Amino acid sequence: MSNRPSLIFIHGSWHRPICFDPIVKLLEPNFRCVRVALPSTAFNPEATFKDDLDATRDAISAETRDGRNVVVVAHSYGGLVGNSAIKGFAKPKDADTSQTGYVCGLILIASGFSLTGLSFMDPFFGRPPPSWRVNDQTGYAELVASPQEIFYHDLPEKEATYWISHLTSQSLKALFEGGEYSYSGWKDVPSWYIGTVEDRGLPVLAQRMSVGMARGMGASVEHRELQTSHSPFLSQPGLTVEIIMEAVDAFTHSSCQVLPSLNQSHGSNLDCRWPLVVC
C-alpha cells in the first residue's frame, strides 16, 4: 500500500464525508483513504469556498509532505473544490521522475470542470436551479425538490431514507463567492470522469458537454459512465470502485506525468459551464 497514492475524497453540497463509506470500505484494504469534511456543509452560514478549499489543501498537504502521491476524488460541488485545491501540488516540469509527493490525478463523479476565477454560481449568472432556493435570512441554500428524486432515486426506499437523514446544510457563501480562489486543476493533471446516465439532478447530456469542452481546451480526460443516479458511490459502489481503481492504475503507470502548462497556454475562451443543478 505504501507505494500507492492516497485517495482524497471531497463530497458535494448538503452531504457529509460519510456518503463515501460504501466505496471507502472497498478501497481501504489497498489504499489510504482520506475524507475531507467541508466546512460549508457543517451548519455554518458563514463558511466560505475558501474554507472548503483550505480544508482540502490541508488534507492533500498532509499526504504529499510525507512523500505520498495523491489522487483527488470529488463529487458534484466538491469538484470545484478539488480542482482548485490541486493548484501548486502537480509535479513540476523539471522534477525528477522518481520524486513523489504530488497530486497525480483527478477523478470527478457527476461534477464539472471549473474555470479559474469563477465561483460555483458565476456560470449561472447567480440564478439557482429549480431544485433549491436562496434563503437570505438563514444564509443557506435550501432544497425544495425531493432529495430522493435528485440524489438517490435508484436506491431502495429504506436506504434512500437513511442517506436523506444524513443530509445537512449548505452555505450560500461557498456557492456564490470565492471565485478569486477557484482554479482549473484539471489542466495540470490527467482526469477521469465518472458520468451518471440516469442522473435527475445533473443531466447526463450536460455532463457530456462539460467533458467535451474540457477536452476541447486540451485536457486529458478519460470518460466512463454508469447507469445510476447522482450518487453512484451509494447505488453501485462496486462498479464505482472498479473505475476508481482503473483510473488510479492509469495515473500511477504514468508516473504522475507532467502535462503541458494548460493553465498558462489556454485562456477561458470556451464556456465550460457547470451543468444544471448544484448538488
C-alpha positions in Angstrom: 0.0 0.0 0.0 2.9 2.4 0.7 3.7 2.8 -3.0 0.1 3.5 -3.9 -1.3 7.0 -3.9 -3.5 8.3 -1.2 -7.1 9.0 -2.2 -8.6 12.3 -1.0 -12.4 12.3 -1.2 -14.4 15.5 -1.4 -18.2 15.4 -1.1 -20.8 17.6 -2.6 -23.3 20.1 -1.3 -25.6 19.1 1.6 -23.6 16.0 2.1 -21.1 14.7 4.7 -18.0 12.6 4.3 -20.0 9.6 5.4 -21.6 9.4 2.0 -18.3 7.8 0.7 -18.4 5.0 3.3 -19.6 2.2 0.9 -16.7 2.8 -1.5 -14.1 3.6 1.1 -14.8 0.3 2.8 -14.0 -1.5 -0.5 -10.9 0.6 -1.2 -9.2 0.8 2.3 -7.6 -2.7 2.0 -5.5 -1.4 -0.8 -5.4 2.4 -0.4 -5.0 5.1 2.2 -8.3 7.0 2.1 -8.9 10.5 3.5 -12.4 12.0 3.5 -12.5 15.8 3.7 -15.3 17.4 5.8 -16.2 20.6 4.0 -17.0 23.5 6.4 -19.7 24.8 4.1 -21.9 21.8 5.0 -21.3 22.0 8.8 -24.3 24.2 9.8 -22.2 27.4 9.5 -23.7 30.0 7.1 -20.5 32.0 7.3 -18.4 29.2 5.9 -16.9 30.1 2.5 -15.5 28.4 -0.5 -12.0 29.4 0.8 -12.8 27.4 4.0 -13.6 24.4 1.9 -10.5 24.9 -0.2 -8.2 25.2 2.8 -9.6 22.1 4.4 -8.9 20.2 1.2 -5.5 21.6 0.7 -4.6 20.7 4.3 -5.6 17.1 3.6 -3.6 17.0 0.4 -0.5 18.6 2.0 -0.6 16.1 4.9 -0.1 13.4 2.4 2.4 15.0 0.0 4.7 16.3 2.6 5.3 12.7 3.7 6.2 11.8 0.1 2.9 10.2 -0.8 1.3 10.9 -4.1 -2.4 11.8 -4.2 -5.4 11.2 -6.3 -8.3 13.6 -5.7 -11.8 12.1 -5.9 -14.5 14.7 -6.0 -18.3 14.6 -6.3 -20.6 17.3 -7.6 -19.8 20.7 -5.9 -16.8 19.0 -4.5 -15.3 19.1 -8.0 -14.8 22.8 -7.8 -13.1 22.4 -4.5 -11.0 19.5 -5.7 -10.0 21.2 -9.0 -8.9 24.4 -7.1 -7.1 22.5 -4.4 -4.7 21.0 -7.0 -3.0 24.3 -7.6 0.7 24.0 -6.7 0.5 20.3 -6.0 1.1 18.9 -9.5 4.6 17.7 -10.4 6.7 20.5 -11.9 8.2 20.1 -15.3 11.7 19.9 -14.0 11.0 17.4 -11.2 12.9 14.1 -11.2 10.7 11.3 -12.4 11.4 9.4 -9.2 10.2 12.1 -6.9 6.9 11.6 -5.1 4.6 13.8 -3.1 2.4 15.3 -5.8 -1.2 15.2 -7.0 -1.1 12.8 -9.9 -4.7 12.6 -10.9 -8.3 13.8 -10.6 -11.4 11.7 -10.6 -14.7 13.7 -11.0 -18.0 12.0 -10.2 -21.1 13.7 -11.7 -19.3 17.0 -11.4 -17.8 19.6 -13.7 -14.6 21.2 -14.9 -14.1 24.6 -13.1 -12.6 27.7 -14.7 -10.0 29.8 -12.9 -11.6 32.9 -11.4 -15.2 31.8 -11.4 -17.3 30.9 -8.3 -19.6 28.0 -8.5 -22.7 30.1 -9.3 -21.0 32.5 -11.7 -21.7 30.4 -14.8 -25.4 30.5 -13.9 -25.4 34.3 -13.5 -26.2 33.8 -9.9 -29.6 32.1 -10.6 -30.3 29.0 -8.6 -31.9 26.0 -10.4 -35.4 24.8 -9.5 -34.1 22.2 -7.1 -33.1 24.7 -4.4 -33.6 28.3 -3.3 -31.7 31.1 -1.6 -32.6 31.8 1.9 -31.0 35.1 2.8 -32.3 35.0 6.3 -30.6 31.8 7.2 -27.6 32.1 4.8 -28.3 28.6 3.4 -29.2 27.1 0.1 -32.4 25.2 0.8 -33.5 22.1 -1.1 -37.1 22.4 -2.5 -37.0 19.3 -4.6 -37.2 15.8 -3.2 -33.7 14.7 -2.1 -34.6 11.1 -3.0 -35.5 12.2 -6.5 -32.4 14.3 -7.2 -29.8 12.2 -5.3 -31.0 8.7 -4.6 -33.8 7.6 -6.9 -32.2 4.2 -7.7 -31.7 3.3 -4.0 -34.2 1.1 -2.1 -36.6 3.2 -0.1 -35.1 2.3 3.2 -31.5 3.1 2.1 -32.6 6.4 0.5 -34.3 7.4 3.7 -31.2 6.6 5.6 -29.0 8.8 3.4 -31.5 11.6 3.4 -31.3 11.6 7.2 -27.6 12.4 6.9 -28.1 15.4 4.6 -27.0 18.7 6.1 -26.9 22.5 5.4 -25.2 24.3 2.5 -23.7 27.7 3.0 -24.7 30.2 0.3 -21.3 32.0 0.6 -19.5 28.9 -0.6 -21.6 28.8 -3.8 -21.8 32.5 -4.7 -18.5 33.8 -3.5 -14.8 33.0 -3.7 -14.2 33.0 -7.4 -10.8 34.6 -6.8 -9.7 31.3 -5.3 -11.0 28.9 -7.9 -8.6 27.2 -10.3 -8.7 24.8 -13.3 -6.7 22.0 -11.7 -7.9 19.6 -14.5 -5.4 21.4 -16.7 -2.5 20.3 -14.6 -3.1 16.6 -14.1 -4.8 13.8 -16.0 -8.5 13.4 -15.2 -11.1 10.7 -15.2 -14.8 11.5 -15.3 -17.5 9.1 -14.0 -20.8 10.1 -15.6 -24.2 9.2 -14.3 -26.6 8.4 -17.1 -29.8 8.3 -15.0 -28.9 11.4 -13.1 -32.1 13.5 -12.3 -30.1 16.3 -10.7 -27.2 16.8 -13.2 -28.4 15.7 -16.7 -26.0 13.4 -18.4 -26.1 15.4 -21.6 -24.8 18.4 -19.7 -22.1 16.2 -18.1 -21.0 15.0 -21.6 -20.9 18.6 -22.8 -18.7 19.6 -19.9 -16.3 16.7 -20.7 -16.2 17.7 -24.4 -15.4 21.3 -23.7 -12.6 20.4 -21.2 -11.1 18.1 -23.9 -11.5 21.0 -26.4 -9.4 23.1 -24.1 -6.6 20.5 -24.1 -7.5 18.5 -21.0 -6.6 14.8 -20.7 -9.9 13.2 -19.8 -10.9 9.6 -19.7 -14.7 9.4 -19.7 -16.7 6.5 -18.2 -20.5 6.3 -17.5 -22.7 4.3 -15.1 -26.4 3.7 -15.3 -27.1 5.4 -12.0 -28.5 8.4 -10.2 -26.4 11.3 -9.0 -24.9 9.1 -6.3 -23.2 6.0 -7.9 -21.0 5.5 -4.8 -24.2 4.5 -3.0 -26.2 2.7 -5.6 -23.3 1.0 -7.4 -20.3 1.1 -5.1 -18.6 -1.9 -6.7 -18.7 -0.5 -10.2 -17.6 2.9 -8.9 -14.6 1.3 -7.2 -13.7 -0.6 -10.3 -13.5 2.6 -12.3 -11.6 4.4 -9.5 -9.0 1.6 -9.3 -8.6 1.6 -13.1 -8.1 5.3 -13.0 -5.5 5.1 -10.2 -3.7 2.4 -12.2 -3.6 4.7 -15.2 -2.3 7.6 -13.1 0.4 5.6 -11.4 1.7 4.0 -14.5 2.1 7.4 -16.0 4.3 8.2 -13.0 2.4 11.3 -12.1 3.0 12.6 -15.6 3.6 16.3 -16.2 1.0 17.8 -18.5 1.6 20.8 -20.8 1.1 24.0 -18.9 -2.6 24.4 -20.0 -3.3 26.9 -17.2 -0.8 29.3 -18.8 -1.3 28.4 -22.5 -5.1 28.3 -22.8 -7.4 31.1 -21.9 -11.0 30.7 -20.8 -12.4 31.2 -24.3 -14.7 28.2 -24.1 -17.8 28.3 -21.9 -17.1 25.3 -19.7 -20.2 25.8 -17.6 -21.1 23.7 -14.6 -24.2 21.7 -15.6 -27.7 22.5 -14.5 -28.0 22.0 -10.8 -25.9 22.5 -7.7 -25.6 19.3 -5.6 
